[in-house]
């Protein structure tokens, strides 16, 4: 969606919008840390983000990569900076092509700063001299595909302080195709509002977005103000000077000063705020909380679907995903990045295209061995493994090998049942409670347009030892509403699904729309997820030295246990799926794995065998269910 449209909508509705700026870090670790922070900051609900372009195009490739990741993986509406500095026409063409392919439809066209070895800005041969030239070129090449933002300077810029000349330049950029203005940072709100009035008097009617620099430390505040030559009001100095040596106090005072500035602008009809985050989250979040835009208790983002949408070029209409990747969004996007059709993608033809191979897409456990051992410890028994899962469910751990995100409030209604299963040695990977028609505005389970109702079936995915599987399948087979898939690492697949087709486990009913079914369980997807799930567990085992008790216990689970998912198709039933496990547990959890025996009501169950009505498949080669 074009940013100009988003800003116009915010103005019409009188509902403030906000956005963030990020810049390319200098190191690979810095990039990964920023991606993690961008992932978390998505939950704050920005209307868009922008990514800066390095002076002289020095970080141009990383800018393009970040735009692609932000747009495709994290689902941000992204605006890419593009400057004239050291940019020949072919470089501009390449950058625009990369943005287009990433699904980015917004560009902030800038002249840019001169390279550090040049005191004054000058165009290179075959390049562009002014942002105005760049705007005209983009419009000529891409017409209306890109919404083009331009820079505004309420207090002048480095090489031009004449306000009339700057206003004339701004008007030319807007007339050439600029659809919104983002300003240089400032702290003098009265001067900014006066400048906005002058813009309007000169016929500039497009949205104007003030650039806000939150205060991190007193030294950084002064440095950035001096760098941009912006005026610091006296009352700001008076408030910050007494606490300048206390960074926490500076942030606390600063959030109030910045929030007051924002309120004054909103009172004058400015309905969008752009935060220069400096790749940091805390100070920006503090200002947003002070303004009441977000709270510490409730996630503010309204979800159009139960999972985070990708805004990649071919994925904007995507509305179906398998439930298995519920907690590994980035992995799913990576493994389906070569699909050429959405929303149906492979759901139109359940055999093609294939999921990407694990090695080809680098899907594996994040972090170094040392980091993962520090995070999850050194389990030497099944009880140790169970304790890790329980700590995750209780919020003491933020991730598991199979989940990149912490437990959410959605698990609230079933959290005690999940904890109980894990304490009995049955390790839960993914789950969801049943939901019977809550409003789409529900703070936990809601998603989609206003005025709708959402539903979901109870779903549970977990690891179980093979000698418990016989009893568990017997119990599932005794419930006509239950369907399951179970598979081991070698591909021994068992299921009672009536067909290979999708089984919707989440759906919504909305005014004026067909029923939306965004989350499914389906055979081929489960087999693709199987490879990834067992790979993640094996990666976890490999974090420990060969022959160590930790490696042995995890490898034993991965090599011999089954991954099973169960759907209770009666969405009225809240806890029925957990009744299947009454009396099931692994005994002697404290013992070494080879001495641990699963039990059913205190008795050792029979070995796994063929069951009536249950279809067994080897290596996943045949995918036809046998009817009961």
N, C-alpha and C positions, 0 to 999 in steps of 0.2 A: 504494500500500500504506500502511496506517496505521502511523504511527511507533510506537505502542504495541506493535504486533505485531512490528515489527523489533527493538525493545528487548527484548521478551520472548524472542524467538528468540536474541538474543545472550546473554542470561542462561542460557537452557537449554543452549546449546552451550558456554558458558564461553569464548566468543570475543569479545574486546573490539570494540566499535563506536565510531566517532567521527563527529562532525558539525561543520558550520561555520555561523557567523552572518555575514551581510552586511547592509549598510545602504544606502539610496539616496544616491548622491553628489549634490552640489549643482549640478554642471555637466554639460552634454551630453557633453563630452569625457571627464569623469570616469566617466559611465555607460558609454561605449564601452570605456574602459580596464578598468573593472570586469568587463564582459562577457568581454573577452579573458582576464582573470585567472580568472574563474569557469570558462571553457572549459578552461584549463590545469589548474586545481585539481580538475576532475572526475577526472583520471587518478590522483589520490591515493586515490580510493575511499571517499569519505564515505558513510555510510548515508543521510544527508539533509542539507539545509541549511535555514536559516530566514532570512527577510527581515524587517527591522524596519519598524515603522510610525512615521512622524514625529509628534512631539509636536503635538497639536492637529490631526492629520490633514493637516499641511502638505505632506507628500510622499506622500499616500495613492495618488494616481494612478500615481506612479512605482513604489511598492511593488507595486501590482497588475500593472503592466507587467513588472517584474522577476520576479515569481512566474510569469507566463505564459511569459516567455523561458526561465527556468531549467527549468521543467517541460517545456515543449514542444520547445525547441531544444536545450538542453544535457542533457536527460534526467535531471535531478536530481529525487529525491523531495523536495518542497518544503513547508515549513511557513510559513504567512503569519502574522505578528504582526497582531493586531487589538486596538486599545485603545478605551476609553470616552471618551478625551479629545476634547472638541469633536465628538462623534459622535452626531448625531441618528439615530433609528431608520432613516430612509431611507438615510443614509450607510452604516450597517452593512449594510443589505440589499444595497446596490450592491456593497460590497466582497465580501460573501459570494457574490454572483452571479458576480462577476469571477473569484473563486477557483475556484468550481465549474466555470465554463466553461473555465478553464485546465487542468482535470484535477487541481487541488490538492485533497487530501482531509485536510489537517492544518491546524489553526489553533492558535496560541498566544494564548489569551485573557488580556488584561491590562487593568488599570485605566488604566495609563499615567501619564506625568509631566504636571504642569500646564503649560499654555502659559507661555512666558517672562514674559509680562506679569502673571501671577497668582502670588502667593506660595503660595497653598494651593489644593489640588485641589477643584473643585466640579463637579457634574454640570450639563450644559446642559439647558434645557427640552426635554422629549421625548427625552432621552438616557438613558444608563445610569450609575448611581452606582458600582457595584462590578463587578469581574470576575465575581463570582458571578452577577450579573444577566445579564451578557453570555453566560455559559456556558448558563444556563437558556434564554435566547432562541435561541441557536444550536441547542440540542437540540430545542427546540420546532419550529423551522422546518425543520431538515434531518435530524432524527433521528440516525441513526448514520453518515451520509455523512462527516461530519468527525470525525476524531480530535481531541480537544481537549486541548492541553497547558496547564499552569498554571505560575505562577512560585512559587518557593520562596525563602525568605530566611533562611539559616542564621545571619546576624549582624544581623538586623533590617532595617527599611527606613526611609526618611526620616521618615515621620510616624507610625511605630509601632515602638517598641523592646521592647514587652512580649512575651516569647517565647510565653507561654501564649495570648495573644490571637491572635498570628500563627499559631500551630499550629492553633487553632480555625478560623480563616479558611481555612487550607489544607485542613483536613479537610472543611469545607463545600464548597469548590470541587471536591474529588475526589468527594465524594458526589453532587454535582450533575451529574457527567459528565466530570470531568477524568480523562484516562487515562494521563498521564505528567507529570512535574514537571521543569522546568529551573530551576536555581538561579541566583541572583545570583552574580557572580564572588567569589572568596575565595582566600586563600593559606594560611589556617590549617586544615590538613587534619584535625587532631585535633578541632577544634571541629565541622567538617563531619560527621565520622563519628559524633560524639556526637549531633548533630542528626538524622542518619539513624536512629539507634537510637530516638530519641524519636518520630520519625514512625511507625516500625513499632509502637512501644508504644501509640500513639494510633490504631491500626487503619488507617493509611495504607499500602497494600500495592502501589500502582502503582509502576512504575519511576521512580527518581530519577536525573536526569542532572546531574552537576556542571558548572557554568559555569566554563571555564578561560580565563584571559586570559594569552596568551603575552607575554613581555617584549620590547618593541621597543627602547626606550631607558630610561635611568634616570629621566629627567624624566617621561616618559609613564607609567612604572610607578608613581611616587609620585602623579601627578595622578589616575590612575584609581583607585588605592587610596583616596585621600582622597575622591574623588567618591562612591564606593560605601561609604565608612565601613568598609572591611574591615581587619582586623587583620593587620599584617605581622609574622611571626615574627622573633625576634631573629637567628636564624642566616641568614635571608634578607638582612637588613640588613648583617650582618657580611660576607657573601659579595659583595654588590653594591657596597657603599660604596667599596672600594679601586679599582674599575674604572669608576666612574660616569661618567667623562669620555671613555671609549672605548666607542662604541656597539657595535662588533663584539665586544668583550670582554663587554659587558653581555649581548648576545644569547647568547653562548656559555655564560656562567655561568648565565644565566636559563633556558636550555633544560634544563640539568641539574637546577635547582631545581624547575622545573615538572614535568619527567619523573619525578623522585623522588616528588613529590606524587601524580602519577597512578598510579604503581606501588603506592603505599601504599593508595590507594582501590581499585585492582583486587584487591589482596591481601585486601581486606575485602568482596569480592563486587560491587563497582561495575563493571559491564561496559559502560558507555557514557560517553563524554566529549564535551562540547560546547565547541568553541573559538570564542571571540569574536575573530574574525580582524582586526577593524577594517579590513576590505577589503584586507588585506595577506597575503602568502603566506609570506614567508621564515621568520619566527619560528615560525609554526604548523608548517611543514614540518620545521624543525629539531627541534622537540619530537617529531613523529611518527617521524622518523628515529632519534632518541635512544631512543624506546620500541621500535624495531624493527617498527613497523607498516608502514613503507614503506622502500624502499632507493633509492639514487641510480641503481642499474643497472637494476632491473626494475620495470616498471609494475605496481602491485599490483592493479589493477582486473580482476576476472574478468568477461569479456564474455559476456552471454547470447546475443548474436548478433555476426556479424563487424563490424557497424556499430553506432554508438551509438543506442540506442533513445530515442524520444520518449515522454514520459509524459503527453502531452496527453490530454484527456478521451476522444477517440475513437481514440487511437493506441496505447493500451497493449498491444493484441494485434497490432499491426502486425509482420509478419514477412517481408515481401518488399520489396526495393528494387532499382532498376537500378544496375549497377556504375558507371555513368558519373559519378555524384555521390559517388564513394568519398571524394574529398578536399574535397568542398564540402557537408558535412552540413547546415549552416544554410540554404544555398540550396535544397536539396531540400525541407526542411521548409516553407520559405516558399512555394515554388511548388506545394505540395500541401496547403496549410493549409485549403483549402475543400472538400477531399474529405470526403464524409460517411460513408465506410465503410472500416474497416480490420479485419483484415489484408488482405482482398482488394482493397479500394479499386477502382481501375480495372482490376485484374487479373481481376476477374470479368467485366467487359465492357471489352475492350481499346480501345474507342473513347471511353469517357466515364467519369468527367468529365475535362476537359482539364487540362493543366498550366497554372498561372497565367502570365499574360503577364509578360515581363521588366520592362517599365516599371511595371506595376501593383504589382509586389512589390519594386521597388527592387533587383533583382538586378543587380549590376555590380561593377566593380573597387573594392576598399576603398582607403582612403587618399587623400591629396591628390596632385596631380601632383608636387609637390616631394618628398613622401615616397617616391613610387614611383620617381622618377628617382634619388633617393639610394639606394634599395634595389637597383634593377636596372641602374643606370647608363644610358649613352647608346649602345646598340648601333648601329653604322653598317654592319655587314656580317653575313652569315649566320654567320661564325665568332664574332662578338661575341654573337649570339643563342645559338649553340651553347654558348659558354662559360658563359652564364647558367644554362642547363639543367644543365650538368655541375657547376657550383658548387652548385646545389640538390641534385643527387644525392649529392654528396660531403659534404653537411652544412654548407657554408659559407653558404648562404642558407636561411632558414626558410620561405619561401613562393615561389610562382610565381603569375601571374595565374589559373591553373587549379587551384591547390592552396593552401588556406588553412592546411595543416598541413605540418610537415617530413616528410622521408622517414622511414619507420618501419623497424624491424628486419625486417618482412615482406619487404622488397625485397632483403635480404641475398643470397639465392641467385642473384639475377639482376642485381645492381647493376653488375657489370663489363660485362655485355652492354648494359645501358641506357646507361652512360657511352659505350661504343663507338658505339652508334647515334647519339647526340647529337653526338659529335665528327665524325661523317660527315654532319651536317646533317639528320638525321631526328629530329624533336623529339618526345620521348615525354611524353604527358600523364598517363596512368594505366596501371598494370600490376599484375599479380599472378603469382607463380610457381605452378606446379602443386603440389598437395599430395595425397598418396595415403595417406589413412587414418592421420593422426597422432591421438594421444589428445586429447580435448577439453580436457585440462588442460595442453596444450603451452604454454609461456610466450610463444611468438610467434604461432603459427597457431591455437591452441586457442580455442574458444568453446563456449557451451552447457552443459548439465548435465553433471555428473560421470559418468564411466563410458562416455562416447560416443567416437565417432571422426568426424573431419571431413575433407572432401575439397574440392579446388577445381581447376578447369581453368586452364591458363595463359591469361592475357589480356594484350593489349597494345593501347594506343590511342596514336596518334601523328599528327603532321602530316607530309605528304609532298607534294612538288611534283607537278603533274599529269603531267609527262612521265616520271616514275618509276612512276606508278600502273599503266600497262599491264603492265610487267614484273612488278610485285609481284602483281597479280591473276592473271597467268598462273601464277606460282609457287604461289599459294594454291590455284588451281584444280587443280593437280597433286597436291594432298594431300587425300585423301577425309575426313580428320578436321578440316580447317580450314574455318571459316565466317567471313565478314567483312561489314561494312557500311562504305561509303566515301561521303562527301558533301562538297560544297564549300559555300561561304557562300550561293550562289544556290539551293541545294537540289537539285543534281544528285546523286541517290542511286543507288548501285550496290551490289548485295549478292548473295550466293549462299545466303542462308538459306532453308531448305525451307518456311518459313511465317512469318507475322507474329507467331506466338506466342512466349512467353518461352522462352529457353534458359538453364537454370540453370548458373551458373558456380561456385557454392559450395553445398555441402550437408553435412548432418550426420546421423549415425545414432546414436540415443540409446536407452537402455533404456526400454521401455514407451511409446515415442512413435513416431508416423509419421515418415518421413524429412522433415527440414526443409530447404527450399531457399530461403535468404534473399536470395541475390544473383543477378540475372538480366541477360541482354542481350535487348533487344526493340525492334522497329522504331520504334513511335511514340515511345517514351521516348528513343531515340537522336536522333530528329528534334527533340524538345524540347531535348535536351542540346546539339545542334548549334547552335541559336540562342544559347544561353547561352555556349557555348565561343567562337564567333566574336565575340560581343558583348564578352567579356572581353578578347580579343586586340585588338579595335578600341579599347576603353577604354585599354588599355596604349599603343597608338599615339598616342592623343589626349593622353597625358601630355606629349608632346613637341611643340614648335612646328610649325605647318603648314609643309611644305616642307623640314623638317630631314631629314638622312639617317636619323636614328633613326625618325622617323615613317614615312618612305618604306619602309624595310626591313620594318618590322612590318606596315604596311598591305599590302604586296605579298604577304606570307605569308597574311594573313587573306583577302585578296580573291581569290587565285588557287590556293592550295594546298588539298589535301583532308585532311579529318579521317577517319581510318580506324581501325576497331577490328577486332581479329582474335582469335578464340577457337580454341585447339587443344582439340578435344573429346576427345582422348586424354589423360586426366588422369595416365596413367603417364609421359607425355613431359615431361621437365624443360626442355629447351632447344630443342626442335624448332621452336618459334615464331620463334626468332632465326635459324635456318638459312635462313629465307625471305629474309633480307637480305644473304646472302653476296655480296660484290662490289657492293652498291648503295651509292652515296654521291653527294653533290653536290660537284662539283669547283669549284675556284676560290672556296672559302668566304671568302677574304679580299677578293675583288673585290666591286664593287657588284652588287646583286642581279640587274640585267638582264644582266650579263655572266657570271653563274654558270650552269653547265650541269650537270644530273645525269648520271651515268654508270653503266653496268653493265659491270663488268670492264674499265673504261677506254674503253668505247664509248658514244656518245650514243644513248639508246633512241629507238624510234619514238614518235610522238604517241599520245595516248590514243585508243582506238578501241573499237567494239563488240566484245565477246568472246563466244564461244560459251558458252552456259550462264550468262552473267552478265546480270542484268536491270538495265536503266537506267531511272531514273525522274526526271522533271523536277519540281522544286518540291515533291517529296514528296506529290503529289496521289494517286498510285496506289501501293498498297503490296502488290502481289502478286508473289511470286517466280516466276521461270521455272525449272522443274526442269532439271537437267543431263541 
